[in-house]
Amino acid sequence: ESHGVNQIKAQTTMTLYVITGPPCSGKSTHAREKATTQDLVIDLDRIALAVAAEATLHHSYPLAIRNTARLMRKAAIPAAILHSKRHDSYIIDSKPTTKARSIYRKNSAVFVALTAPYSVLVQRIKEERPPWVLQTLAQWYAEPDE
């Protein structure tokens, strides 16, 4: 006789997901839609909001907060890799370096590459982000993949 808890799907293989793509391509949305409360999500923007003042708007924090969030994210990635042995982990890494890709691959990461037409990304940025994100988008495309 199986009830409730016994009927929960027993997953033996958990996954490390690395979500890549330019600004406003849907990386955070993808993680939000796929992750469960048991999963770990490493998202620079959410980390920044966690250390910013309560009233800080999404993507509207100063460079000092962003830099602090980058350090926290760097420390959180090994934890996400370890967590992925028992539960899914999602790491949002817009454009991973060669070294980062190697580490992710060694840990059997599944890469989720998101994008949209450039004009769509620009429109989303204009509607949803501060103006400086347009420069970040241009830089994302200007920098060659490692």
MIRO-626794 format. One record per residue (C-alpha): residue in three letters; z, y, x. Coordinates in steps of 0.1 Angstrom, whole numbers, padded with zeros to 4 digits, always signed. Example, Ala and Ser with C-alpha at 12.3 -4.5 7.8 and 13.67 -1.06 7.14 Angstrom:
BEGIN
Ala+0078-0045+0123 Ser+0071-0011+0137 
//
This chain:
BEGIN
Glu+0000+0000+0000 Ser-0011+0033+0016 His+0000+0067+0005 Gly-0005+0102+0018 Val+0003+0101+0055 Asn-0012+0067+0060 Gln-0045+0080+0045 Ile-0048+0108+0070 Lys-0078+0102+0093 Ala-0066+0089+0126 Gln-0087+0105+0153 Thr-0085+0089+0187 Thr-0111+0112+0203 Met-0102+0148+0203 Thr-0126+0174+0214 Leu-0127+0205+0237 Tyr-0151+0229+0221 Val-0165+0258+0242 Ile-0181+0284+0220 Thr-0206+0307+0237 Gly-0228+0335+0227 Pro-0233+0373+0227 Pro-0210+0397+0208 Cys-0211+0394+0170 Ser-0229+0360+0171 Gly-0201+0344+0151 Lys-0179+0328+0178 Ser-0146+0337+0162 Thr-0158+0329+0127 His-0170+0295+0139 Ala-0136+0287+0154 Arg-0118+0300+0123 Glu-0139+0279+0100 Lys-0136+0247+0121 Ala-0101+0247+0136 Thr-0071+0232+0118 Thr-0035+0242+0121 Gln-0031+0214+0147 Asp-0058+0229+0169 Leu-0056+0255+0197 Val-0080+0285+0196 Ile-0084+0306+0227 Asp-0099+0339+0216 Leu-0097+0370+0238 Asp-0097+0394+0209 Arg-0069+0377+0191 Ile-0049+0375+0222 Ala-0054+0412+0228 Leu-0042+0420+0192 Ala-0011+0398+0199 Val+0000+0421+0227 Ala-0012+0454+0212 Ala+0009+0476+0189 Glu+0010+0464+0153 Ala-0014+0490+0139 Thr-0041+0484+0165 Leu-0075+0477+0150 His-0095+0447+0159 His-0116+0455+0190 Ser-0100+0490+0193 Tyr-0075+0484+0221 Pro-0074+0502+0254 Leu-0086+0486+0287 Ala-0050+0478+0298 Ile-0045+0456+0268 Arg-0079+0439+0273 Asn-0071+0432+0309 Thr-0037+0418+0300 Ala-0054+0396+0274 Arg-0078+0384+0300 Leu-0049+0373+0322 Met-0033+0355+0293 Arg-0066+0338+0283 Lys-0070+0326+0319 Ala-0035+0310+0317 Ala-0042+0295+0283 Ile-0074+0277+0291 Pro-0057+0249+0311 Ala-0033+0245+0281 Ala-0062+0242+0257 Ile-0078+0216+0280 Leu-0046+0196+0280 His-0042+0201+0242 Ser-0077+0187+0236 Lys-0064+0152+0247 Arg-0044+0150+0214 His-0060+0176+0191 Asp-0092+0197+0191 Ser-0092+0229+0212 Tyr-0116+0258+0208 Ile-0123+0281+0237 Ile-0144+0312+0231 Asp-0161+0319+0263 Ser-0190+0342+0257 Lys-0208+0334+0289 Pro-0190+0309+0311 Thr-0194+0311+0349 Thr-0208+0281+0368 Lys-0172+0272+0378 Ala-0159+0274+0342 Arg-0188+0253+0329 Ser-0180+0227+0356 Ile-0143+0226+0346 Tyr-0153+0223+0309 Arg-0178+0195+0316 Lys-0152+0176+0336 Asn-0131+0177+0305 Ser-0159+0164+0282 Ala-0164+0197+0265 Val-0188+0201+0237 Phe-0207+0234+0240 Val-0214+0253+0208 Ala-0240+0280+0217 Leu-0243+0306+0189 Thr-0267+0335+0187 Ala-0287+0356+0162 Pro-0317+0378+0166 Tyr-0309+0409+0187 Ser-0316+0433+0158 Val-0291+0413+0136 Leu-0264+0415+0164 Val-0270+0452+0167 Gln-0266+0457+0130 Arg-0234+0436+0129 Ile-0220+0456+0158 Lys-0228+0489+0140 Glu-0211+0477+0109 Glu-0181+0458+0124 Arg-0173+0470+0159 Pro-0166+0502+0179 Pro-0198+0517+0195 Trp-0189+0505+0230 Val-0197+0469+0219 Leu-0234+0478+0219 Gln-0231+0483+0257 Thr-0213+0449+0260 Leu-0242+0433+0240 Ala-0268+0449+0264 Gln-0248+0436+0294 Trp-0246+0401+0279 Tyr-0284+0399+0279 Ala-0288+0417+0312 Glu-0266+0394+0332 Pro-0284+0361+0341 Asp-0267+0329+0332 Glu-0250+0313+0363 
//
